[in-house]
Amino acid sequence: MNRIHTLFNTKKERVLSIYFTGGFPELESTMEIMEAIQAGGADIIEIGVPYSDPVADGPTIQDSNMIALENGISLKKIFEQLKGFRAKIHIPVVMMGYLNPIMQYGMEEFCKKCKEVGIDGLILPDLPMQQYLDDYKSLFEEYELVNTFLISPQTSENRIREIDENTNGFIYMVSSHSITGAKAGISEEQIAYFERVKAMNLKNPRLIGFGISDAETFSKASEYSNGAIIGSAFIKTVKDSKSLSEDIQKYLKSIVE
């Protein structure tokens, strides 16, 4: 069974997913960061594939993307770094990125490499639903890759139900109509959105992302979903770190404990 399905079959609440940018802060940081995320108590690792023209990422993740690209990271290099990672990492690992670099790499070759190294799922925010259904669904299934779509407060109920029907991992709930990055708490408007989606009784679990940064926002988001995703605040922790493993574990334990 796919590790994402196993996770949500055994853990229904306070699931913590951590996003980090491949190749940041140093070109060869990938494995050290993954091991620290797991040791810190997170449930899912999201590896971001750096891209020069992101559409949804705020300044913190944009900055990490540029540093990673300047470090010399590429999709090919990320796969080289991930060889053998399953000897140490047992939690689900997802790759998140934009279509352009993946299309240049080749979608089938990309899926094949994901399967080879042990990736469980994909988050491709700019992959249109119809293109997924027409061109890639069978490919993802062939290589046992769970696909995740995003919804936002502006997504209609009909669209959310369509996404729920065509997603087989979890639904990524963007918490607000904005780019990634820490915000000041969670507003009443956001809570109304969380409650509206919760009341739809969707078949897939839901993780809330964008603006989740600390124990308070993680706990609040988890009241209305199966858990949450932290990206920018984690990237900031990594950027400011003098001792990656120690600082990452300290930060994550402040979230989950």
Buried (B, 14 or more C-beta within 10 A) or exposed (E): EBBBBEBBEEBEEBBBBBBBBBBBBBBEBBBEBBBBBBEBBBBBBBBBBBBEEBEBBBEBBBBBBBBBBEBEBBBEBBBEBBEEBEEEBEBBBBBBBBBEBBEEBEBEEBBBBBBEBBBBBBBBBBBEBEEBEEEBBEBBEEBBBBBBBBBBBEBEEEBBEBBBEBBBBBBBBBBBEBBBBBBEEBEEEBBEBBEEBBEEEBEBBBBBBBBBBBEEBBBBBBBBBBBBBBBBBBBBBBEEBEEBBEBBBBBBEEBBE
